[in-house]
């Protein structure tokens, strides 16, 4: 697997490789065989749960040189006792290497990596007014059929759009807002 440039992405790729590796590594895999997708899902859930707990204060406490590393390791190991062994090992390694602040970025990179491998694209949909759940589902369904991709969408509201929507799927931006249409009409009339 080719490694990308960011440290968080490299750690995420290494963990993803471990989650999808069919070989058994003593102490890093559960005793019963688990489907690849199940292991990846477990790692993703674990990383997201941990990343949500890693605020500035937690990170500062784990990086505090006034506290002996052994005490910090013990505290982290105790907090992670219910997490998967591979995830625990990664976090302890990050603590030892003073890279524990990367945990939220690693969790995000792992989620992005899983989405990429599953063919899921991220979409950011901005509308002038808040949409109901059925409207959101309908819009996502139309966008998925048009883009031929499975989408994981986040929604935002921007009243300055006046009407319509702006949709960002990956690097592609579709601005079908009334504000953009009026600006285009203004440019056309001005020329």
Legacy VTK file of the C-alpha trace (Angstrom):
# vtk DataFile Version 3.0
C-alpha trace
ASCII
DATASET POLYDATA
POINTS 191 float
0.000 0.000 0.000
1.426 3.370 -0.987
1.723 5.802 1.874
0.531 9.359 1.620
2.311 12.384 3.059
0.624 13.168 6.369
1.639 11.366 9.532
-1.995 10.919 10.575
-2.814 9.348 7.227
0.175 6.982 7.481
-0.886 5.798 10.947
-4.454 5.369 9.674
-3.217 3.360 6.679
-1.139 1.118 8.939
-4.124 0.476 11.201
-6.338 -0.144 8.171
-3.821 -2.674 6.856
-3.869 -4.429 10.193
-7.674 -4.484 10.227
-7.818 -6.018 6.749
-4.864 -8.419 7.098
-5.965 -12.036 7.051
-2.983 -13.233 9.074
-3.487 -13.522 12.787
-1.162 -11.637 15.065
-1.252 -12.918 18.640
-2.795 -10.378 20.976
-3.941 -8.027 18.232
-6.910 -9.974 16.903
-9.897 -11.403 18.706
-9.742 -15.185 19.103
-12.727 -15.855 16.814
-12.409 -14.995 13.121
-14.033 -11.659 12.302
-14.996 -10.452 8.862
-12.746 -7.799 7.382
-15.556 -5.265 7.313
-16.421 -6.026 10.937
-12.830 -5.449 12.084
-12.617 -2.202 10.115
-15.935 -1.102 11.579
-14.745 -1.910 15.112
-11.556 0.091 14.603
-13.499 3.029 13.156
-15.983 3.110 16.029
-13.173 2.791 18.559
-11.119 5.584 16.986
-14.128 7.900 16.737
-15.054 7.275 20.369
-11.484 7.970 21.497
-11.086 11.044 19.273
-14.216 12.568 20.817
-12.575 12.287 24.248
-9.319 13.900 23.103
-9.813 17.578 23.770
-6.964 20.049 24.355
-6.939 19.404 28.077
-6.631 15.632 27.676
-3.855 15.973 25.129
-2.020 18.500 27.310
-2.273 16.148 30.285
-0.897 13.229 28.283
1.984 15.357 26.982
2.848 16.968 30.330
6.567 16.329 30.931
6.073 16.976 34.670
4.149 13.690 34.869
6.365 10.623 34.499
5.783 8.750 31.212
5.041 5.535 33.127
2.145 7.237 34.934
0.802 8.682 31.679
1.080 5.245 29.996
-0.758 3.561 32.885
-3.512 6.183 32.838
-3.951 5.856 29.078
-3.906 2.052 29.210
-6.542 2.083 31.953
-8.750 4.474 29.981
-8.434 2.279 26.876
-8.893 -1.089 28.598
-12.147 -1.816 26.694
-10.770 -0.815 23.281
-9.359 -3.209 20.718
-5.767 -4.260 21.439
-4.442 -2.848 18.150
-6.004 0.550 18.821
-4.641 0.511 22.389
-1.177 -0.364 21.087
-1.302 2.462 18.551
-2.233 5.022 21.179
0.484 3.857 23.543
2.987 4.080 20.686
1.789 7.608 19.918
2.198 8.523 23.576
5.741 7.128 23.642
6.652 9.066 20.506
4.996 12.291 21.757
2.528 12.194 18.867
-0.622 11.685 20.931
-2.052 14.960 19.617
-2.515 13.191 16.256
-5.306 10.950 17.571
-8.261 13.056 16.298
-6.566 13.435 12.897
-5.839 9.710 12.723
-9.483 8.941 13.490
-10.598 11.297 10.709
-8.029 9.880 8.274
-9.107 6.311 9.098
-12.773 7.204 8.481
-11.834 8.864 5.183
-9.782 5.832 4.175
-12.676 3.457 4.919
-15.071 5.682 2.966
-12.672 5.822 -0.001
-12.272 2.035 -0.028
-16.055 1.589 0.097
-16.602 4.098 -2.723
-18.326 6.632 -0.504
-17.807 10.287 -1.376
-18.289 13.153 1.049
-20.831 15.751 0.106
-21.429 19.127 1.705
-24.859 20.471 0.857
-25.687 24.076 1.658
-29.247 25.323 1.287
-30.986 28.627 1.954
-33.384 26.995 4.434
-33.177 23.915 6.616
-34.447 20.766 4.918
-36.656 18.159 6.537
-35.357 14.591 6.813
-37.446 13.375 3.827
-36.196 16.319 1.733
-32.601 15.529 2.701
-33.016 11.847 1.842
-34.613 12.714 -1.505
-31.840 15.152 -2.381
-29.141 12.649 -1.423
-30.877 9.958 -3.460
-30.991 12.209 -6.568
-27.354 13.224 -6.094
-26.277 9.586 -5.694
-28.034 8.564 -8.895
-26.580 11.535 -10.776
-23.027 11.153 -9.446
-23.161 7.342 -9.416
-21.509 7.410 -6.001
-22.669 6.586 -2.520
-22.623 9.828 -0.541
-22.040 10.691 3.096
-23.611 14.132 3.310
-23.433 16.967 5.782
-25.879 19.827 5.577
-25.532 23.530 6.285
-27.837 26.519 5.982
-26.799 29.816 4.378
-29.696 32.293 4.012
-27.580 34.392 1.615
-28.125 31.736 -1.066
-31.710 33.043 -1.302
-32.865 29.722 -2.777
-31.551 26.537 -4.353
-28.442 24.786 -3.099
-24.666 24.501 -3.308
-23.349 20.955 -3.412
-19.694 20.054 -2.945
-18.812 16.436 -3.726
-15.107 15.949 -3.257
-13.433 18.631 -5.390
-16.505 19.192 -7.551
-18.774 22.162 -6.704
-22.274 22.543 -8.105
-23.682 25.972 -7.335
-27.383 25.897 -8.191
-28.254 28.673 -5.766
-30.459 31.578 -6.730
-27.670 33.931 -5.642
-25.267 32.341 -8.175
-27.897 32.478 -10.917
-28.585 36.172 -10.222
-24.837 36.914 -10.252
-24.490 35.122 -13.602
-27.452 37.091 -15.010
-25.897 40.324 -13.724
-22.584 39.526 -15.446
-24.384 38.640 -18.651
-26.391 41.879 -18.656
-23.303 43.956 -17.802
-21.337 42.660 -20.804
LINES 1 192
191 0 1 2 3 4 5 6 7 8 9 10 11 12 13 14 15 16 17 18 19 20 21 22 23 24 25 26 27 28 29 30 31 32 33 34 35 36 37 38 39 40 41 42 43 44 45 46 47 48 49 50 51 52 53 54 55 56 57 58 59 60 61 62 63 64 65 66 67 68 69 70 71 72 73 74 75 76 77 78 79 80 81 82 83 84 85 86 87 88 89 90 91 92 93 94 95 96 97 98 99 100 101 102 103 104 105 106 107 108 109 110 111 112 113 114 115 116 117 118 119 120 121 122 123 124 125 126 127 128 129 130 131 132 133 134 135 136 137 138 139 140 141 142 143 144 145 146 147 148 149 150 151 152 153 154 155 156 157 158 159 160 161 162 163 164 165 166 167 168 169 170 171 172 173 174 175 176 177 178 179 180 181 182 183 184 185 186 187 188 189 190
